[in-house]
């Protein structure tokens, strides 16, 4: 587990557009935070800056006591789950989930244990041997989540799944909630759906025009 702290965080693009405007926020260990607001309010930009996928114009981001500003994305103990799963179609589900651990030279027994534990949690043990191209969209998104959590991240930073169909979106949210509750991983989630934000039953950070307007 880990906390995330934003101190006076801003993002201004070269054309002068202010995406994030002096945002300060504390996300505690194991907390589930929903960033909510209209499209273009800066919520996804905040997630991308935390993940190191967007440069920071000003301000600081801390993971617990570690300053992330100058740390490369691959060296941050974070996992990001995107709408586009970016799975390797010529690999099976197991190999997709194990890839990050293999690249870090983890022992085979640890890889096997982590992949199987994640698959059990997500209910996909029965498809580990199947190629990605043969899987349903539901199982693909579960494999992508499994790939994220086998590396035992301190924080799961999740993108908005607005383009998914409602049933798959609901299943994905259930999986993320279970990951938060069972594994105690801190989660930041983005949505522009007010009903979804409220029904999650978690802390909501309301945003507009790059600023936090309320926390409820």
N, C-alpha and C positions, 0 to 999 in steps of 0.2 A: 504494500500500500504506500501511497505518497500523497502529499498535498500539492496543490498547484496555486501559485500566487502570481497575479498580474499587478504590476505597479506602473500606473500612468502610461499604459500601453497605447500606442498610436500607429496607424498605418496610413500614409499619404502617398498616392501614386504619382508618377511623373507628370500626368496631365492635371494635377492639382486636386483630384478627387480625394476627399477624406473618408476613408472606409471605416476606420476605427479611431475614435477621438477621446484620448485620455481616460482609458478604462482601467479601473482598479477593482480586483476581485480576488477573494480567497475561497478555494475549494478544499475542504478538509479531507483527511484520509478516509477512503472508503465511501465518500459521498457521491451521490448521483445528482448532477446538475443539468438542467435543461436550459439552453439558451433559446429564447423565443423572440420572434419579431418578424416584420415583413421582409421580403426579398430585398437584398442590398443594404440591410441595416448593419452589416459588419460581423454577424455571428459566425459565419463559416470562415471568414478571414481570421478571426481570433483562433479558431481551431488550427488553421493552417500555420499560423505563426507559432503556436505551441509545438506543432509537429516539425517545425523548421522548414516548411514548404513555402513560406512567404517571409521575405525580409522584414525586420522590424524597423520602423522609422525612428521611434523613440520609445523609451520605457524599458521595463525589465520583466522577464518571466523566470520564475523559480519552480523547480521540481523539488519539493521539500526545501532543503537549504542550498541546493545546487542551482547556480545561475545558468540558464539554458541558452542565452543570447548567442554565444559564439560556438556552441556545440553542434556538430554535424547531425543531421537527422538520424543517420544510422546508429549514432552513439547515444541517442536519447532513449531512456527506458519507457518508451511509449508504443502503443499499437494503434494504428488508424484503420478504421473500417470504412471503405468508400462504397458509393453506389455501384461503381464498376469494380467487380471483384478482382480483376487482373490475375486470374488463375491460369496455370499452364495446362492447356488442353491435352497435351501429349503425356502428361503425368496422371496417375490416378489420384484419388482423394487423399490417401495416406501420404504420398510423396509431396503433394502440394502443402499439406499441413506440416510435414517434417522439414521442408526445405530450409527455413530460417535456422533451425537447430543444426542441420548438417553443415551449413555455411559457417557456423560458429564452432564446428568440430566437437559437438557434444557426443558422448559415448552412445553406442547403438541402443543399449538397454534403457537409458534415460529418454532418448527420443521415442522409443516404443512406448514407454510408460506414459509420457506426456501426451502423445498423440491419441492413445487409446482412452486416457482419462478425459480429454477434451471431447472426443467423439461420443463417449458415453454421456457426458453432461448435455451435449447438444442433440443426442438421439440419432447419430449418423454412423454408429458402429457397423451397421450392415452394408454400408456403401464404400468403405475405405478402399476396397480393391477395385472399384470401378473407375474408368477414365472420366475425366471432367465432362467431356462432350456427351457422355451418356446420362449425366445427372439432370434432375429437374432443377429449375431455378431456385426452388426452396432449398434443396440440398447444396447447391453451389454457394448460396449465401451463408449456409451453416459451415461449410468447409472454409470459407474466407474468414469467418469469425474464429473458427478453431485454429487456423493458422496464426491469427493474432494472439490468442491467449496461451498457446503452447510455449511461447517465449517468456511467459510470466511477466508481462509488463506491469509497471507500477500504475499506469493510467491508460484507460482505453478512450481514445478520442474518436468520436463517431460522427460521420457526416449525415446530413438529412437524406432520407430515402423517399423524397416526395414523388419520384417518378415510378416507384414500385406500385404494383397493384395493392389494394387495401389489405387483402388477406396475408400476403407475404410481408407487408410492412408490419402488421400486427404480430406475426410470428417472430420477426426480427426483434421487435421491441421486447417481446417476452424473453427471448434469448439473452438480450443485453441486460435486462433486469435480473435474470437468473445469474448471469456472470457477476454482476455487482453484488448480489446477495450471497451467493455461494462462495465465490472466490475473493470477495472483499476488495475488488479492484475499483479504484476511483473511475468514474465515468463522466464524460462531458458529451452531451447529446444536443443536436440542433434540430429545431422544427419551426415552421411558420404556421402550423396548425394550432390554434388556441385550444381546441377541445382536446387534442392529443397531449398538449403540454400540461393541461390540468388533470387529465385522467391518469397520467403516469404516477401521480401522487408523490412527486419529488419536488425539491426546491427549484423554482423557476426564476431565471434572470431575464427580465424583460428589456428589450433593446429597441432603439429607434434612432436613425440617423447617426449611427456609429457610437452611440452612448448608451449606458445603462440607465433606464428610466425608473426601474423598480425591481425589488427582489421579494418574491412571495412564496 
